[in-house]
Amino acid sequence: MRILVANVNTTQSMTDSIAAQARSVAAPGTEIIGITPRFGADSCEGNFESYLAAIAVMDRVVNYPEPFDAVIQAGYGEHGREGLQELLHVPVVDITEAAASTAMFLGHKYSVVTTLDRAVPLIEDRLKLAGLDDRCASVRASGMAVLELEEYPDRAVEAIVEQAERAVRDDKAEVIVLGCGGMAGLDEQIRQRCGVPVVDGVAAAVTIAESLVRMGLSTSKVRTYATPRPKTVIGWPLTTTDTTTADAPAAH
């Protein structure tokens, strides 16, 4: 089984970290391929960057030259999952939905700890759109910018732990969700400090994607995520350095 794990920003080191976390939980025989958009922002922390990332990820995925069995969009609260589902005939799993749905198996209420405060409304909206907001106790900002998660890892852990502890104490959360792909791999440290289950979205998405592939399930194409109707689309895909085109997305 081959799973593409798509970073939503253009920072290669973050793609590498996300892919490493995905491989750490993948089952034997699952190949994890980390991919980085060819254009976009070096971090996604607002609507402009999120919409740009949605196009960049779709562009990168449809140009991937080899077959694959599933795609993970590794951006928490980012746009674009729906477009990928229309373009592809393999499962598409977004780490936002994967993490939140997993958290609901582990406790009555969960809280998300993310990066900057400006990202909070985007995450709240994505959870509401996915129907996952009823059991969300809160979405809290750590105050750390996305790129600071790599630059200052110790400070990042402290900031996340502070908000996670407040979520448990003040918001009555029973599970903590890490609300950024750049937080991949920090779950065990946060769990040890807070004493509650901590869900990493990348890890959750990998296990869900593997399960869907093994069960032979993928996105329904009868209505909402039907393949786009044939029409003239100027300038798409934006990059064509690989062999695959948007008219024939790579998949097993």
N, C-alpha and C positions, 0 to 999 in steps of 0.2 A: 504494500500500500504506500502510495506517495501523497503527502499532504503539503501543499504550499502554505506557508505562513507569511502573510504580507504585512510588513511594517507600514504604517501610514505616513511616516515621515522619511526624510532622505538621509538620516544619520545612520551610516552603515554599522557603527559600533552598537547601536541600539538594536538593529536587525540581528546582529550576531548574538546579543544577549537574549533576545526573545527566542531565537531559534535554539539556543542552548537550553533554555528552560523547557521548550517544547520537547526536545529530544530526551530530557531527563525523565519525562513521564510517559513517553511514547512506548507502545508495546514492541516487543521484538518483531522485526519484519516491517515496521513502519519507518519509511524514509521521510525525514523532515527537510524541506527546502525553504530556507529563508530568502525572501525577495524584498528588494528595496525599490520604491518608485524612482523613475528616471528624472522626475521633476517634482517640484513642490517645496514646502517649507522644511527646515531642519527640525522643527517640532510643531505639533498641532495643539493649539490652546485657545481656539476661537472658531467662529463660524466660517470666516473666509478660508482659513487654513484647512478646516474640516471638509468643506465643499471641494477645495482644490485637491485634497488628498483622495476624495472619493473618485474623482476622474483619474488621478494618477495611478491609483491602485487598479482600477478597471483596465486602464491602458497597459499596465505592467502584466497583469494576469492573462489577458487575451493574447499577449505577445509571447508568453512563455512557450518555448519550443518543444517541450516533451509532454507526454501524457501525464495526467495527475488524477487523483481520486477524490480530493476534497480541497477546499480553500478555507483558511482561517484569516479573518480580518482582525489584525492585532492592534486596534485602536479603541480605547474605551470612550464610548459616547460619540464616536465619529459617524459621519454619514457614509452611504455608499453600499451597504450590504444588500439593499434591495436591487440595485442595478446589477450587481454581480449575480444575484439569483436569477435575474432575467437572462443574462448572457450565457450562463453555464448550465450544464445538465448533471453536475455533481453537487454534493452538499456544500453549502456555504455557512460557516459558523462565525458569528461575531463574538468577540470576547466579552462584550457588555452583557449580552443575553446569556452567554454560557456561564459567566460568573454568577449573575443574579439568580438564574434558575437553579444552579447547583447549591447556592447558599440556602435556598428555600427547603432543601432536603435536610438541612442541618440545624435549623432553628426557626422560631416563629417569626422573628424580624431580623433583617440584616441592615447594615449601614455600609455605605461606600466611602472610602477615603481616597481622594483624588489629589490633584496637583494644585493649581491656582483656583481662586474663588470664581474667576470668570468661566471656568469649565463646569461649574456646578449646574447652571441652568441647562446646558447642553445634555448633561448626563440625566438630569431629571426628565427632560423631554424624551430622550431615547428610551428610558425605562417605562415611561407612560405609554409611548407608542407601542412598545413590545408587550404591554399588559403586565409588567412586572413591578409596578410602583406600589401596589396595595400593601405589600409586606416590606417595603423599604422604610426603615425608621428615619433615615437621614442620609444626605450626601454632604460630606464635610471636606473642606479644603485643607491640605497640609501646609499650603503657602510655598511649596517648592515648585519651581518651574521644571518642565519636563527634562531639559538638558542638565539641570542641577542634580537630578537623581543619580546620574552617572558621575558627575563632577564631585559631588559631596555625599557619598553613600552613607556615611555615619550620621551626618546631619539629617539626611532624608529619613533614615530609620527612626530617629528620635522624633521628628515632626509627625510621621505617620503614627507612631505609637501614641503620641500625645492625643491626637484626634481620635484614634481608635478607642483609647481608654475613656475619653469623654463620650463617645457614641454608646459604649456599653453602660456607663454610669448614668448619663443624662438622658439619652434617647432610648434606652432599654433595648439596644441591639444585642442579639445573641450570636451573631456571625458578622465578621468583617470581610468586606470585599475590597481588594486592591484595585482602584479605579484608574489605572494607567498601564499601558503595555510596558512602559519603562520601569515599572515596579516589579517586573517578572523576576522571580527568584528570591524576593524578600519575604515571602509568606511565612517561612519557618521562623525567621527572627521575630516577626511581629507576633506570631502565635505563642512563642515562648514568653514574650513580654506581657501579653494581654490575657492569656489563659482562655481564649475562645477560638473556635475554628476560624481560619483565615483562608479565603479563596483567592487564588491567583487565576486571573481570567485566561491566560495563555494555557496553563495546565488544564483547566476545565474544558476549554475549547478543543484541545487535542483529544481528550478522552471521549467527548461527545462526537467529534468528527469520526473517530475510529469506530465508534458504535454504529453510527449511521451507515458507514460504508459496509461494515460486516453484516448489517441487517438488510443491505441492498436497498436502502431508502435514500431519496433525494427530494428536492423541492418540487412541489406540485406545479405543473405547468398549465393547468386548465384555465386559469383566470388571472389572478393578481401578478404572478411571476412568469407569465407566458413569455416565450421568446419574442423579442421585439419584432414588430411587423417590418417586412422589407420596405425600405424607403431610402432616399438619398440623404446620406449624412456626410456633410462636408468636413474633411479633415480628420476623420476617425478611421482607425486608431491614430493617435498622435505620433507614436513612434512605431516603426516597422522594421526594426533591425533584426527581429526574429522572424521565423517562418509562419507562425500561427497568425490568423487574422480574426477580426471580430466576428466574421461570418461563420467561422469554424473553431470555436474555442477548444483548446486542448483538453481532453478528458479520456479516461479509459472507457 
